[in-house]
Amino acid sequence: MALRKKKVPRRAARAAKKEQAPIRVRVGPTDLTFGLTVLILLGIGLVMMFSASYAIAINEGKAGYFYALRQAIFAGVGLIAMVAMSFVDYHFFQKRIVAFGAYIGALALLLLVLFIGTDLDTGCKRWIKLPFTTFQPSELAKFAVVIIFAFLIDQNFDRMKKFTVGTLPFAFLLVFVVGLLMLEPHLSCSLLIILIGVTLMFVGGAKWWHIDIVGAIGAVLLVGLIIYLMTSRGVSYFETRINTWLDPFNSPDEAGTWQTRQSLIAIGSGGLFGLGLGESRQKYIYLPEAENDFVFSIVCEELGFFGAVMVILLFVLLVAQGFHIAIHSKDRFGMLVAIGFTLQIGLQAFINIAVVSGLVPNTGISLPFFSYGGTALIMQLTQMGIVLNISRSREVVKPVERVQVGTIEGEYPREA
């Protein structure tokens, strides 16, 4: 007599076939502190950029709100991108074609700008002129370096201590980007990208002495390139910047030191509490680039020492919260991307503030969320959206327990 098989409930049968595997879920909303800090910095930045730019706009025969309106439009586009990226799974950038595509695209644009780039009265070809605005490829280069480094480190994490895997390939990636940037020339962006790249290599597990060797060789090549550019072009961009930094108030090159002098005067005029919002005097055509690289000088003049400190503390909070998100990321790629984008904002803010206060030579680097510029603002907000997505994406493995269901014994996810 044949034995009849005991029927097993379909639900139990399906459960028995399930393998124990990570289950990707959304846990909670985006990081509120990080998001609010970005929005506060953006709001203050728009107000201060409007205050710093309306005198310049009127002097150019435009409406006083010309630059502020354009910046508000760029901010709107950037906010849309930020919100969109906060919902798009950041693992999209972990695909090989996306990571390498971003890097190769950035290189192509950096090469293109050398041939068709626009000189905006700075002696540097950094912009590609479009029908409605200008585009700065160096902003895309920052993004691309973070993505390609995070991708390669994640793929080769167990071999990062090998010089030929964890250091040398990344050095070559940096050489191409920095070489093209220095031909513009764009020293500040080159240094920024190098610092971001080195930090990601170290966090990713590369040995310090490997990085030191490549760093020493890179420093020699960079200095050699600067000397070549200086000697081949006479008194060049770099030499002028250094000479005007050493002694701006006593330098015989009054035209070259004018910007630094006016910046320091603006900072000193602010005192503890500032002259009041909109009351800056240096923005009335005394301080060049008041709406752009030197907007922080106007912040100091109008809001004073306490206002400037509050802005600095907001940047510190943004960086701290960004690193917190990176530390609590549930995968290595997310951690590296969050570190890279957060470090970019932090370093860029530090370098800009150091420039306007005379701590380092004038390098032509903008203040995130404050300085006028559509490419930079949109890219910065897009990157912040990716960090927000990292803050809300989690890989969770539900605990399992061994249970008996009918005649099938197996491991099933335990109900939370």
C-alpha positions as CSV (number, residue, x, y, z in Angstrom):
1,M,0.0,0.0,0.0
2,A,1.5,3.3,-1.1
3,L,1.9,6.0,1.5
4,R,0.2,9.3,0.6
5,K,2.4,12.3,0.8
6,K,1.3,14.7,3.4
7,K,0.4,18.0,1.8
8,V,2.5,21.0,3.0
9,P,0.9,24.4,3.2
10,R,2.1,26.6,0.3
11,R,3.2,29.4,2.5
12,A,5.4,27.1,4.5
13,A,6.8,25.6,1.3
14,R,7.7,29.0,-0.1
15,A,9.2,30.1,3.2
16,A,11.4,27.0,3.3
17,K,12.9,27.9,-0.1
18,K,13.9,31.3,1.0
19,E,17.6,31.7,1.6
20,Q,19.0,33.8,4.4
21,A,20.0,37.0,2.7
22,P,20.2,40.7,3.4
23,I,16.9,42.5,2.9
24,R,17.2,46.1,1.8
25,V,14.7,48.3,3.5
26,R,14.2,52.0,4.2
27,V,14.5,52.8,7.9
28,G,13.2,56.2,8.9
29,P,13.4,59.4,7.0
30,T,16.4,61.3,5.7
31,D,18.8,62.8,8.2
32,L,16.9,65.9,9.3
33,T,19.9,67.7,10.9
34,F,22.0,67.4,7.7
35,G,19.1,68.4,5.4
36,L,18.2,71.4,7.5
37,T,21.8,72.6,7.8
38,V,22.1,72.5,4.0
39,L,18.9,74.5,3.6
40,I,20.0,77.1,6.2
41,L,23.3,77.6,4.6
42,L,21.6,77.9,1.2
43,G,19.1,80.5,2.5
44,I,21.8,82.6,4.2
45,G,24.0,82.2,1.1
46,L,21.2,83.5,-1.2
47,V,20.6,86.5,1.0
48,M,24.2,87.4,1.3
49,M,24.9,86.9,-2.4
50,F,22.0,89.3,-3.2
51,S,23.4,91.9,-0.7
52,A,26.9,91.5,-2.2
53,S,25.9,91.6,-5.9
54,Y,23.2,94.3,-6.4
55,A,25.8,97.2,-6.5
56,I,27.8,95.3,-9.1
57,A,24.7,94.5,-11.2
58,I,23.6,98.2,-11.2
59,N,27.2,99.3,-12.1
60,E,27.0,96.9,-15.1
61,G,23.7,98.5,-16.2
62,K,21.6,95.5,-15.0
63,A,18.8,95.3,-12.5
64,G,20.0,95.1,-8.9
65,Y,18.5,91.7,-8.5
66,F,20.0,90.3,-11.7
67,Y,22.6,88.0,-10.1
68,A,20.3,87.1,-7.1
69,L,17.5,86.1,-9.4
70,R,19.8,83.9,-11.5
71,Q,21.2,82.3,-8.4
72,A,17.7,81.7,-7.0
73,I,16.9,79.8,-10.3
74,F,20.1,77.8,-10.0
75,A,19.2,77.0,-6.4
76,G,15.7,75.9,-7.4
77,V,17.2,73.5,-10.0
78,G,19.7,72.3,-7.4
79,L,17.0,71.7,-4.8
80,I,15.0,69.6,-7.3
81,A,18.1,67.6,-8.0
82,M,18.8,67.2,-4.3
83,V,15.3,66.0,-3.5
84,A,15.4,63.6,-6.5
85,M,18.8,62.2,-5.6
86,S,17.6,61.7,-2.0
87,F,15.1,59.1,-3.4
88,V,17.3,57.5,-6.1
89,D,19.3,54.6,-4.7
90,Y,22.9,55.7,-4.5
91,H,24.0,52.2,-5.6
92,F,23.2,53.4,-9.1
93,F,26.6,55.1,-9.0
94,Q,28.2,51.8,-8.0
95,K,27.8,50.5,-11.5
96,R,31.0,50.2,-13.5
97,I,29.7,52.0,-16.5
98,V,28.4,54.9,-14.4
99,A,31.6,55.3,-12.4
100,F,34.0,55.2,-15.4
101,G,31.5,57.1,-17.6
102,A,31.5,60.0,-15.1
103,Y,35.3,60.0,-14.9
104,I,35.9,59.8,-18.7
105,G,33.2,62.5,-19.3
106,A,34.9,64.8,-16.8
107,L,38.3,64.3,-18.6
108,A,36.7,65.0,-21.9
109,L,35.2,68.3,-20.7
110,L,38.4,69.4,-19.0
111,L,40.2,68.8,-22.3
112,L,37.5,70.6,-24.2
113,V,37.7,73.7,-22.0
114,L,41.4,74.2,-23.0
115,F,40.3,74.6,-26.6
116,I,37.0,76.4,-26.4
117,G,37.0,77.7,-22.9
118,T,36.0,81.2,-22.0
119,D,38.3,83.6,-20.1
120,L,36.1,85.6,-17.7
121,D,38.8,88.4,-17.1
122,T,40.8,86.1,-14.7
123,G,43.5,85.0,-17.0
124,C,42.2,81.4,-16.8
125,K,40.2,79.2,-19.1
126,R,37.8,77.4,-16.8
127,W,34.4,77.9,-18.3
128,I,32.5,76.6,-21.4
129,K,30.1,79.2,-22.6
130,L,26.5,78.0,-23.2
131,P,23.7,80.0,-24.8
132,F,22.1,80.8,-21.5
133,T,25.0,80.5,-19.0
134,T,28.5,79.2,-18.5
135,F,29.5,75.7,-17.4
136,Q,32.6,74.9,-15.3
137,P,33.9,71.3,-15.9
138,S,36.0,71.3,-12.8
139,E,32.8,70.9,-10.7
140,L,32.0,67.7,-12.5
141,A,35.6,66.6,-12.0
142,K,35.2,66.7,-8.2
143,F,32.1,64.6,-8.4
144,A,33.7,62.1,-10.8
145,V,36.8,61.6,-8.7
146,V,34.7,60.8,-5.6
147,I,32.6,58.3,-7.5
148,I,35.4,56.5,-9.3
149,F,37.6,56.3,-6.2
150,A,34.7,54.9,-4.1
151,F,33.9,52.4,-6.8
152,L,37.4,51.1,-7.2
153,I,38.1,51.0,-3.4
154,D,34.9,49.0,-2.8
155,Q,35.8,46.6,-5.6
156,N,39.4,46.1,-4.4
157,F,39.1,46.6,-0.6
158,D,40.8,43.3,0.4
159,R,43.8,44.2,-1.8
160,M,44.1,47.9,-1.0
161,K,47.4,47.4,1.0
162,K,49.2,46.4,-2.2
163,F,51.0,49.3,-3.8
164,T,50.0,48.2,-7.3
165,V,46.3,48.0,-6.4
166,G,45.7,50.4,-3.5
167,T,47.9,53.4,-4.5
168,L,49.3,53.3,-8.1
169,P,46.0,53.2,-10.1
170,F,44.5,56.0,-8.1
171,A,47.6,58.1,-8.6
172,F,47.3,57.7,-12.3
173,L,43.6,58.7,-12.1
174,L,44.6,61.9,-10.3
175,V,47.5,62.7,-12.6
176,F,45.1,63.0,-15.6
177,V,42.6,65.2,-13.8
178,V,45.1,67.4,-12.0
179,G,47.3,67.8,-15.2
180,L,44.3,69.1,-17.2
181,L,43.2,71.4,-14.3
182,M,46.7,72.9,-14.0
183,L,46.7,73.8,-17.7
184,E,43.6,76.1,-17.2
185,P,45.2,76.9,-14.6
186,H,43.2,75.9,-11.5
187,L,45.5,75.3,-8.6
188,S,42.9,75.4,-5.8
189,C,40.7,72.8,-7.5
190,S,43.8,70.6,-8.1
191,L,44.8,70.7,-4.5
192,L,41.2,70.1,-3.4
193,I,40.9,67.0,-5.6
194,I,44.2,65.7,-4.4
195,L,43.2,66.0,-0.8
196,I,39.9,64.3,-1.4
197,G,41.6,61.5,-3.3
198,V,44.3,60.9,-0.7
199,T,41.8,60.9,2.1
200,L,39.6,58.3,0.3
201,M,42.7,56.1,-0.4
202,F,43.7,56.2,3.3
203,V,40.1,55.5,4.5
204,G,40.0,52.7,2.0
205,G,43.0,50.9,3.5
206,A,46.0,52.0,1.4
207,K,49.3,52.1,3.4
208,W,50.4,55.6,4.4
209,W,54.0,55.1,3.2
210,H,52.7,54.1,-0.2
211,I,50.7,57.3,-0.3
212,D,53.7,59.2,0.9
213,I,55.9,57.9,-1.9
214,V,53.4,58.8,-4.6
215,G,52.7,62.1,-2.9
216,A,56.3,63.1,-2.9
217,I,56.6,62.3,-6.6
218,G,53.4,64.1,-7.3
219,A,54.5,67.2,-5.3
220,V,57.7,67.4,-7.4
221,L,55.8,67.1,-10.6
222,L,53.3,69.7,-9.5
223,V,56.0,72.2,-8.5
224,G,57.8,71.5,-11.7
225,L,54.7,72.2,-13.7
226,I,54.1,75.5,-11.8
227,I,57.7,76.6,-12.4
228,Y,57.3,75.7,-16.1
229,L,54.1,77.7,-16.4
230,M,55.7,80.6,-14.6
231,T,58.9,80.7,-16.6
232,S,57.2,80.1,-20.0
233,R,54.7,83.0,-19.5
234,G,56.8,85.5,-17.6
235,V,55.2,87.0,-14.5
236,S,52.4,84.6,-14.5
237,Y,49.2,83.9,-12.7
238,F,50.9,81.9,-9.9
239,E,53.7,84.4,-9.3
240,T,51.3,87.3,-9.0
241,R,49.1,85.4,-6.6
242,I,52.0,84.6,-4.3
243,N,53.6,88.0,-4.4
244,T,50.3,89.8,-3.5
245,W,49.7,87.4,-0.6
246,L,53.0,87.9,1.1
247,D,52.5,91.6,1.8
248,P,49.3,93.0,0.3
249,F,49.5,96.5,2.0
250,N,53.1,97.2,1.1
251,S,53.5,95.5,-2.3
252,P,54.4,97.7,-5.2
253,D,51.9,95.9,-7.3
254,E,48.9,97.8,-6.1
255,A,46.6,96.4,-8.8
256,G,47.6,92.9,-7.9
257,T,47.0,93.4,-4.2
258,W,43.8,95.4,-4.5
259,Q,41.5,92.5,-4.0
260,T,43.2,91.2,-0.9
261,R,43.5,94.6,0.6
262,Q,39.8,95.4,0.2
263,S,38.9,91.9,1.5
264,L,40.9,92.5,4.7
265,I,39.4,96.0,5.1
266,A,35.9,94.6,4.7
267,I,36.6,92.0,7.4
268,G,38.1,94.5,9.8
269,S,35.2,97.0,9.2
270,G,32.6,94.5,10.5
271,G,33.8,94.5,14.1
272,L,31.9,92.3,16.5
273,F,28.3,92.8,15.3
274,G,28.8,94.1,11.7
275,L,27.5,97.2,9.9
276,G,24.1,95.6,9.3
277,L,22.6,93.5,6.5
278,G,22.9,95.4,3.2
279,E,25.2,98.1,4.7
280,S,28.5,97.0,3.4
281,R,30.7,99.7,1.9
282,Q,33.3,97.5,0.2
283,K,30.8,96.0,-2.2
284,Y,30.3,99.3,-3.9
285,I,32.9,98.4,-6.6
286,Y,35.8,98.5,-4.1
287,L,36.0,94.7,-3.6
288,P,36.2,92.7,-6.9
289,E,34.3,89.4,-7.0
290,A,32.3,90.4,-4.0
291,E,29.4,88.2,-5.2
292,N,31.6,85.3,-6.0
293,D,34.9,84.2,-4.3
294,F,34.9,87.0,-1.8
295,V,31.3,86.9,-0.6
296,F,32.5,85.8,2.9
297,S,34.2,89.2,3.3
298,I,30.8,90.8,2.9
299,V,29.4,88.4,5.4
300,C,32.1,89.6,7.9
301,E,31.5,93.3,7.1
302,E,27.7,93.1,7.4
303,L,27.2,90.5,10.1
304,G,30.4,91.0,12.0
305,F,32.5,88.5,13.9
306,F,29.5,86.7,15.5
307,G,27.7,86.3,12.1
308,A,30.9,85.0,10.5
309,V,31.4,82.5,13.3
310,M,27.8,81.3,13.0
311,V,28.3,80.6,9.3
312,I,31.6,78.7,10.1
313,L,29.8,76.7,12.8
314,L,27.1,75.8,10.3
315,F,29.7,74.4,7.9
316,V,31.3,72.5,10.9
317,L,27.9,71.0,11.7
318,L,27.4,70.0,8.1
319,V,30.8,68.3,8.0
320,A,30.3,66.5,11.4
321,Q,26.8,65.3,10.4
322,G,28.1,64.2,7.0
323,F,30.8,62.1,8.6
324,H,28.2,60.7,11.0
325,I,26.1,59.6,8.1
326,A,29.3,58.0,6.5
327,I,30.2,56.1,9.7
328,H,26.7,54.7,10.0
329,S,26.4,53.7,6.3
330,K,25.6,50.1,5.9
331,D,28.1,49.5,3.1
332,R,31.5,50.6,2.1
333,F,30.6,52.4,-1.1
334,G,28.1,54.6,0.7
335,M,30.6,55.4,3.4
336,L,33.2,56.5,0.9
337,V,30.8,58.6,-1.2
338,A,29.5,60.4,1.9
339,I,33.1,61.1,3.1
340,G,34.1,62.3,-0.3
341,F,31.2,64.7,-0.8
342,T,31.2,66.0,2.8
343,L,35.0,66.5,2.7
344,Q,34.7,68.5,-0.5
345,I,32.3,71.0,1.0
346,G,34.3,71.2,4.2
347,L,37.7,71.7,2.5
348,Q,36.3,74.1,0.0
349,A,34.7,76.3,2.7
350,F,38.0,76.2,4.7
351,I,40.1,77.2,1.7
352,N,37.8,80.0,0.7
353,I,37.7,81.5,4.2
354,A,41.5,81.1,4.5
355,V,41.9,83.0,1.2
356,V,39.6,86.0,2.0
357,S,41.2,86.3,5.4
358,G,44.8,86.3,4.0
359,L,45.8,83.0,5.5
360,V,46.7,81.5,2.1
361,P,47.3,83.0,-1.4
362,N,44.3,83.9,-3.5
363,T,43.4,80.6,-5.3
364,G,40.1,81.4,-6.9
365,I,37.9,79.0,-5.1
366,S,34.2,79.6,-4.3
367,L,32.4,79.3,-1.0
368,P,29.8,76.5,-1.1
369,F,26.1,77.6,-1.2
370,F,27.2,81.3,-1.0
371,S,29.3,82.2,-4.1
372,Y,27.6,83.1,-7.4
373,G,27.8,80.2,-9.9
374,G,25.2,77.8,-11.3
375,T,27.4,74.8,-12.0
376,A,28.9,74.7,-8.5
377,L,25.6,75.3,-6.7
378,I,23.7,72.6,-8.7
379,M,26.4,70.1,-8.3
380,Q,26.8,70.8,-4.6
381,L,23.1,70.3,-3.9
382,T,23.0,67.2,-6.1
383,Q,25.8,65.7,-4.0
384,M,24.1,66.6,-0.8
385,G,21.0,64.8,-2.1
386,I,23.1,61.6,-2.6
387,V,24.4,61.9,1.0
388,L,20.8,62.2,2.2
389,N,20.0,59.1,0.3
390,I,22.8,57.3,2.0
391,S,21.4,58.5,5.3
392,R,18.1,56.7,4.7
393,S,19.2,53.6,2.9
394,R,20.1,50.6,5.0
395,E,21.0,47.0,4.5
396,V,19.2,45.0,7.2
397,V,19.5,41.2,7.8
398,K,16.5,39.9,9.7
399,P,17.4,37.4,12.4
400,V,16.4,33.8,11.7
401,E,15.3,30.9,13.9
402,R,15.0,27.2,13.2
403,V,11.3,26.1,13.3
404,Q,9.2,23.1,12.4
405,V,6.4,23.7,9.9
406,G,4.5,20.6,9.0
407,T,7.0,18.1,7.8
408,I,9.5,20.7,6.7
409,E,12.2,21.9,9.0
410,G,14.2,24.9,8.1
411,E,15.3,28.5,8.8
412,Y,12.8,31.2,8.4
413,P,13.0,35.0,9.0
414,R,11.7,35.8,12.4
415,E,9.0,38.4,12.6
416,A,10.1,41.7,14.0
